[in-house]
Amino acid sequence: MYTIKQASTLSGLSIDTIRFYEKAGLLSAINRLPNGHRSFLPTDIERMKLIICMKKAGLTLEELKSYLDIAETSNMHEHPELITGMVQHKEKLKNQMAQLQIVLDFIDQKISEGSWLERKA
């Protein structure tokens, strides 16, 4: 069992974000100690890490909630639309990465050439 501060450190989320995600329904029912403090399980930390990953993949909070609700209650393969959605997000990310690589290659070329703009006399 982890305190909210430990959960924050382990997950990389701020304490305020953890509380927000709990209120938004992205985190399952969090255990409470007799004093009312939250108590997190390792599975809660993994869920937080999954939320971070999916947010970075571009999912909205609403999409995330739908995905997590279904993942918690059934087999993902029973919902091919979710798998299709994840594949589409993956392809979008791959395209973004390819575009960023082009930018990085251009910057590297300009650094090695030592000039950013050609000057015409």
PyMOL CGO cylinders between C-alpha atoms (Angstrom):
from pymol import cmd
from pymol.cgo import CYLINDER

trace = [
    CYLINDER, 0.00, 0.00, 0.00, 1.23, 3.47, -0.91, 0.3, 1, 1, 1, 1, 1, 1,
    CYLINDER, 1.23, 3.47, -0.91, 0.38, 6.96, 0.30, 0.3, 1, 1, 1, 1, 1, 1,
    CYLINDER, 0.38, 6.96, 0.30, -0.68, 9.56, -2.24, 0.3, 1, 1, 1, 1, 1, 1,
    CYLINDER, -0.68, 9.56, -2.24, 2.80, 11.10, -2.04, 0.3, 1, 1, 1, 1, 1, 1,
    CYLINDER, 2.80, 11.10, -2.04, 4.41, 7.72, -2.77, 0.3, 1, 1, 1, 1, 1, 1,
    CYLINDER, 4.41, 7.72, -2.77, 1.90, 7.11, -5.58, 0.3, 1, 1, 1, 1, 1, 1,
    CYLINDER, 1.90, 7.11, -5.58, 2.82, 10.49, -7.02, 0.3, 1, 1, 1, 1, 1, 1,
    CYLINDER, 2.82, 10.49, -7.02, 6.54, 9.66, -6.94, 0.3, 1, 1, 1, 1, 1, 1,
    CYLINDER, 6.54, 9.66, -6.94, 6.06, 6.18, -8.41, 0.3, 1, 1, 1, 1, 1, 1,
    CYLINDER, 6.06, 6.18, -8.41, 3.65, 7.22, -11.15, 0.3, 1, 1, 1, 1, 1, 1,
    CYLINDER, 3.65, 7.22, -11.15, 5.10, 10.58, -12.09, 0.3, 1, 1, 1, 1, 1, 1,
    CYLINDER, 5.10, 10.58, -12.09, 1.75, 12.31, -11.60, 0.3, 1, 1, 1, 1, 1, 1,
    CYLINDER, 1.75, 12.31, -11.60, 1.33, 15.25, -9.27, 0.3, 1, 1, 1, 1, 1, 1,
    CYLINDER, 1.33, 15.25, -9.27, -0.82, 14.77, -6.19, 0.3, 1, 1, 1, 1, 1, 1,
    CYLINDER, -0.82, 14.77, -6.19, -3.35, 17.24, -7.61, 0.3, 1, 1, 1, 1, 1, 1,
    CYLINDER, -3.35, 17.24, -7.61, -3.52, 15.29, -10.87, 0.3, 1, 1, 1, 1, 1, 1,
    CYLINDER, -3.52, 15.29, -10.87, -4.09, 12.03, -9.01, 0.3, 1, 1, 1, 1, 1, 1,
    CYLINDER, -4.09, 12.03, -9.01, -6.99, 13.63, -7.12, 0.3, 1, 1, 1, 1, 1, 1,
    CYLINDER, -6.99, 13.63, -7.12, -8.36, 15.07, -10.38, 0.3, 1, 1, 1, 1, 1, 1,
    CYLINDER, -8.36, 15.07, -10.38, -8.18, 11.70, -12.14, 0.3, 1, 1, 1, 1, 1, 1,
    CYLINDER, -8.18, 11.70, -12.14, -9.92, 10.07, -9.19, 0.3, 1, 1, 1, 1, 1, 1,
    CYLINDER, -9.92, 10.07, -9.19, -12.76, 12.64, -9.33, 0.3, 1, 1, 1, 1, 1, 1,
    CYLINDER, -12.76, 12.64, -9.33, -12.97, 12.25, -13.11, 0.3, 1, 1, 1, 1, 1, 1,
    CYLINDER, -12.97, 12.25, -13.11, -13.47, 8.50, -12.69, 0.3, 1, 1, 1, 1, 1, 1,
    CYLINDER, -13.47, 8.50, -12.69, -10.21, 7.47, -14.36, 0.3, 1, 1, 1, 1, 1, 1,
    CYLINDER, -10.21, 7.47, -14.36, -8.96, 5.74, -11.23, 0.3, 1, 1, 1, 1, 1, 1,
    CYLINDER, -8.96, 5.74, -11.23, -10.88, 2.84, -9.74, 0.3, 1, 1, 1, 1, 1, 1,
    CYLINDER, -10.88, 2.84, -9.74, -12.30, 3.20, -6.26, 0.3, 1, 1, 1, 1, 1, 1,
    CYLINDER, -12.30, 3.20, -6.26, -9.26, 4.12, -4.22, 0.3, 1, 1, 1, 1, 1, 1,
    CYLINDER, -9.26, 4.12, -4.22, -8.92, 2.47, -0.83, 0.3, 1, 1, 1, 1, 1, 1,
    CYLINDER, -8.92, 2.47, -0.83, -9.21, 4.74, 2.17, 0.3, 1, 1, 1, 1, 1, 1,
    CYLINDER, -9.21, 4.74, 2.17, -7.58, 4.21, 5.53, 0.3, 1, 1, 1, 1, 1, 1,
    CYLINDER, -7.58, 4.21, 5.53, -9.62, 4.69, 8.73, 0.3, 1, 1, 1, 1, 1, 1,
    CYLINDER, -9.62, 4.69, 8.73, -8.27, 8.25, 8.92, 0.3, 1, 1, 1, 1, 1, 1,
    CYLINDER, -8.27, 8.25, 8.92, -9.64, 8.97, 5.42, 0.3, 1, 1, 1, 1, 1, 1,
    CYLINDER, -9.64, 8.97, 5.42, -6.26, 9.08, 3.67, 0.3, 1, 1, 1, 1, 1, 1,
    CYLINDER, -6.26, 9.08, 3.67, -6.00, 7.42, 0.29, 0.3, 1, 1, 1, 1, 1, 1,
    CYLINDER, -6.00, 7.42, 0.29, -4.13, 4.15, 0.07, 0.3, 1, 1, 1, 1, 1, 1,
    CYLINDER, -4.13, 4.15, 0.07, -2.90, 2.98, -3.32, 0.3, 1, 1, 1, 1, 1, 1,
    CYLINDER, -2.90, 2.98, -3.32, -2.13, -0.54, -4.51, 0.3, 1, 1, 1, 1, 1, 1,
    CYLINDER, -2.13, -0.54, -4.51, 0.50, -1.46, -7.10, 0.3, 1, 1, 1, 1, 1, 1,
    CYLINDER, 0.50, -1.46, -7.10, -2.35, -1.94, -9.60, 0.3, 1, 1, 1, 1, 1, 1,
    CYLINDER, -2.35, -1.94, -9.60, -3.39, 1.68, -9.02, 0.3, 1, 1, 1, 1, 1, 1,
    CYLINDER, -3.39, 1.68, -9.02, 0.15, 2.83, -9.84, 0.3, 1, 1, 1, 1, 1, 1,
    CYLINDER, 0.15, 2.83, -9.84, 0.12, 0.74, -13.05, 0.3, 1, 1, 1, 1, 1, 1,
    CYLINDER, 0.12, 0.74, -13.05, -3.22, 2.28, -14.01, 0.3, 1, 1, 1, 1, 1, 1,
    CYLINDER, -3.22, 2.28, -14.01, -1.75, 5.77, -13.48, 0.3, 1, 1, 1, 1, 1, 1,
    CYLINDER, -1.75, 5.77, -13.48, 1.18, 4.86, -15.74, 0.3, 1, 1, 1, 1, 1, 1,
    CYLINDER, 1.18, 4.86, -15.74, -1.26, 3.59, -18.36, 0.3, 1, 1, 1, 1, 1, 1,
    CYLINDER, -1.26, 3.59, -18.36, -3.19, 6.86, -18.15, 0.3, 1, 1, 1, 1, 1, 1,
    CYLINDER, -3.19, 6.86, -18.15, 0.03, 8.83, -18.67, 0.3, 1, 1, 1, 1, 1, 1,
    CYLINDER, 0.03, 8.83, -18.67, 0.92, 6.69, -21.69, 0.3, 1, 1, 1, 1, 1, 1,
    CYLINDER, 0.92, 6.69, -21.69, -2.52, 7.00, -23.25, 0.3, 1, 1, 1, 1, 1, 1,
    CYLINDER, -2.52, 7.00, -23.25, -2.61, 10.76, -22.66, 0.3, 1, 1, 1, 1, 1, 1,
    CYLINDER, -2.61, 10.76, -22.66, 0.75, 11.06, -24.42, 0.3, 1, 1, 1, 1, 1, 1,
    CYLINDER, 0.75, 11.06, -24.42, -0.74, 9.03, -27.27, 0.3, 1, 1, 1, 1, 1, 1,
    CYLINDER, -0.74, 9.03, -27.27, -3.32, 11.77, -27.70, 0.3, 1, 1, 1, 1, 1, 1,
    CYLINDER, -3.32, 11.77, -27.70, -6.41, 10.29, -26.10, 0.3, 1, 1, 1, 1, 1, 1,
    CYLINDER, -6.41, 10.29, -26.10, -8.85, 12.70, -24.50, 0.3, 1, 1, 1, 1, 1, 1,
    CYLINDER, -8.85, 12.70, -24.50, -9.98, 12.12, -20.92, 0.3, 1, 1, 1, 1, 1, 1,
    CYLINDER, -9.98, 12.12, -20.92, -13.34, 10.96, -22.25, 0.3, 1, 1, 1, 1, 1, 1,
    CYLINDER, -13.34, 10.96, -22.25, -11.72, 8.43, -24.60, 0.3, 1, 1, 1, 1, 1, 1,
    CYLINDER, -11.72, 8.43, -24.60, -9.45, 7.30, -21.80, 0.3, 1, 1, 1, 1, 1, 1,
    CYLINDER, -9.45, 7.30, -21.80, -12.38, 6.77, -19.45, 0.3, 1, 1, 1, 1, 1, 1,
    CYLINDER, -12.38, 6.77, -19.45, -14.24, 4.67, -22.02, 0.3, 1, 1, 1, 1, 1, 1,
    CYLINDER, -14.24, 4.67, -22.02, -11.14, 2.60, -22.71, 0.3, 1, 1, 1, 1, 1, 1,
    CYLINDER, -11.14, 2.60, -22.71, -10.40, 2.05, -19.01, 0.3, 1, 1, 1, 1, 1, 1,
    CYLINDER, -10.40, 2.05, -19.01, -14.02, 1.21, -18.15, 0.3, 1, 1, 1, 1, 1, 1,
    CYLINDER, -14.02, 1.21, -18.15, -14.18, -1.44, -20.84, 0.3, 1, 1, 1, 1, 1, 1,
    CYLINDER, -14.18, -1.44, -20.84, -10.69, -2.78, -20.07, 0.3, 1, 1, 1, 1, 1, 1,
    CYLINDER, -10.69, -2.78, -20.07, -11.67, -3.16, -16.43, 0.3, 1, 1, 1, 1, 1, 1,
    CYLINDER, -11.67, -3.16, -16.43, -14.90, -5.05, -17.05, 0.3, 1, 1, 1, 1, 1, 1,
    CYLINDER, -14.90, -5.05, -17.05, -14.25, -7.17, -20.13, 0.3, 1, 1, 1, 1, 1, 1,
    CYLINDER, -14.25, -7.17, -20.13, -11.76, -8.53, -22.62, 0.3, 1, 1, 1, 1, 1, 1,
    CYLINDER, -11.76, -8.53, -22.62, -10.54, -5.87, -25.06, 0.3, 1, 1, 1, 1, 1, 1,
    CYLINDER, -10.54, -5.87, -25.06, -10.95, -8.31, -27.95, 0.3, 1, 1, 1, 1, 1, 1,
    CYLINDER, -10.95, -8.31, -27.95, -14.71, -8.18, -27.36, 0.3, 1, 1, 1, 1, 1, 1,
    CYLINDER, -14.71, -8.18, -27.36, -14.55, -4.53, -28.45, 0.3, 1, 1, 1, 1, 1, 1,
    CYLINDER, -14.55, -4.53, -28.45, -12.86, -4.39, -31.86, 0.3, 1, 1, 1, 1, 1, 1,
    CYLINDER, -12.86, -4.39, -31.86, -13.69, -0.68, -32.17, 0.3, 1, 1, 1, 1, 1, 1,
    CYLINDER, -13.69, -0.68, -32.17, -11.30, 0.05, -29.30, 0.3, 1, 1, 1, 1, 1, 1,
    CYLINDER, -11.30, 0.05, -29.30, -8.54, -1.98, -30.88, 0.3, 1, 1, 1, 1, 1, 1,
    CYLINDER, -8.54, -1.98, -30.88, -9.16, -0.15, -34.17, 0.3, 1, 1, 1, 1, 1, 1,
    CYLINDER, -9.16, -0.15, -34.17, -8.97, 3.15, -32.32, 0.3, 1, 1, 1, 1, 1, 1,
    CYLINDER, -8.97, 3.15, -32.32, -5.67, 2.19, -30.70, 0.3, 1, 1, 1, 1, 1, 1,
    CYLINDER, -5.67, 2.19, -30.70, -4.24, 1.13, -34.06, 0.3, 1, 1, 1, 1, 1, 1,
    CYLINDER, -4.24, 1.13, -34.06, -5.29, 4.48, -35.53, 0.3, 1, 1, 1, 1, 1, 1,
    CYLINDER, -5.29, 4.48, -35.53, -3.64, 6.34, -32.64, 0.3, 1, 1, 1, 1, 1, 1,
    CYLINDER, -3.64, 6.34, -32.64, -0.50, 4.26, -33.13, 0.3, 1, 1, 1, 1, 1, 1,
    CYLINDER, -0.50, 4.26, -33.13, -0.38, 5.13, -36.84, 0.3, 1, 1, 1, 1, 1, 1,
    CYLINDER, -0.38, 5.13, -36.84, -0.91, 8.81, -36.06, 0.3, 1, 1, 1, 1, 1, 1,
    CYLINDER, -0.91, 8.81, -36.06, 2.01, 8.69, -33.61, 0.3, 1, 1, 1, 1, 1, 1,
    CYLINDER, 2.01, 8.69, -33.61, 4.22, 6.93, -36.14, 0.3, 1, 1, 1, 1, 1, 1,
    CYLINDER, 4.22, 6.93, -36.14, 3.45, 9.64, -38.69, 0.3, 1, 1, 1, 1, 1, 1,
    CYLINDER, 3.45, 9.64, -38.69, 4.24, 12.36, -36.15, 0.3, 1, 1, 1, 1, 1, 1,
    CYLINDER, 4.24, 12.36, -36.15, 7.53, 10.64, -35.34, 0.3, 1, 1, 1, 1, 1, 1,
    CYLINDER, 7.53, 10.64, -35.34, 8.43, 10.47, -39.02, 0.3, 1, 1, 1, 1, 1, 1,
    CYLINDER, 8.43, 10.47, -39.02, 7.72, 14.18, -39.44, 0.3, 1, 1, 1, 1, 1, 1,
    CYLINDER, 7.72, 14.18, -39.44, 9.81, 15.00, -36.37, 0.3, 1, 1, 1, 1, 1, 1,
    CYLINDER, 9.81, 15.00, -36.37, 12.66, 12.89, -37.74, 0.3, 1, 1, 1, 1, 1, 1,
    CYLINDER, 12.66, 12.89, -37.74, 12.62, 14.98, -40.92, 0.3, 1, 1, 1, 1, 1, 1,
    CYLINDER, 12.62, 14.98, -40.92, 12.91, 18.13, -38.79, 0.3, 1, 1, 1, 1, 1, 1,
    CYLINDER, 12.91, 18.13, -38.79, 15.76, 16.63, -36.76, 0.3, 1, 1, 1, 1, 1, 1,
    CYLINDER, 15.76, 16.63, -36.76, 17.60, 15.57, -39.91, 0.3, 1, 1, 1, 1, 1, 1,
    CYLINDER, 17.60, 15.57, -39.91, 17.24, 19.10, -41.33, 0.3, 1, 1, 1, 1, 1, 1,
    CYLINDER, 17.24, 19.10, -41.33, 18.57, 20.64, -38.10, 0.3, 1, 1, 1, 1, 1, 1,
    CYLINDER, 18.57, 20.64, -38.10, 21.50, 18.21, -38.06, 0.3, 1, 1, 1, 1, 1, 1,
    CYLINDER, 21.50, 18.21, -38.06, 22.30, 19.09, -41.68, 0.3, 1, 1, 1, 1, 1, 1,
    CYLINDER, 22.30, 19.09, -41.68, 22.25, 22.82, -40.95, 0.3, 1, 1, 1, 1, 1, 1,
    CYLINDER, 22.25, 22.82, -40.95, 24.43, 22.38, -37.87, 0.3, 1, 1, 1, 1, 1, 1,
    CYLINDER, 24.43, 22.38, -37.87, 27.00, 20.37, -39.83, 0.3, 1, 1, 1, 1, 1, 1,
    CYLINDER, 27.00, 20.37, -39.83, 27.00, 22.91, -42.68, 0.3, 1, 1, 1, 1, 1, 1,
    CYLINDER, 27.00, 22.91, -42.68, 27.41, 25.78, -40.24, 0.3, 1, 1, 1, 1, 1, 1,
    CYLINDER, 27.41, 25.78, -40.24, 24.85, 28.02, -41.89, 0.3, 1, 1, 1, 1, 1, 1,
    CYLINDER, 24.85, 28.02, -41.89, 21.11, 28.35, -41.57, 0.3, 1, 1, 1, 1, 1, 1,
    CYLINDER, 21.11, 28.35, -41.57, 20.40, 30.52, -44.59, 0.3, 1, 1, 1, 1, 1, 1,
    CYLINDER, 20.40, 30.52, -44.59, 22.20, 30.80, -47.87, 0.3, 1, 1, 1, 1, 1, 1,
    CYLINDER, 22.20, 30.80, -47.87, 23.37, 34.31, -48.56, 0.3, 1, 1, 1, 1, 1, 1,
    CYLINDER, 23.37, 34.31, -48.56, 23.26, 35.56, -52.10, 0.3, 1, 1, 1, 1, 1, 1,
    CYLINDER, 23.26, 35.56, -52.10, 25.59, 38.28, -53.23, 0.3, 1, 1, 1, 1, 1, 1,
]
cmd.load_cgo(trace, "trace")
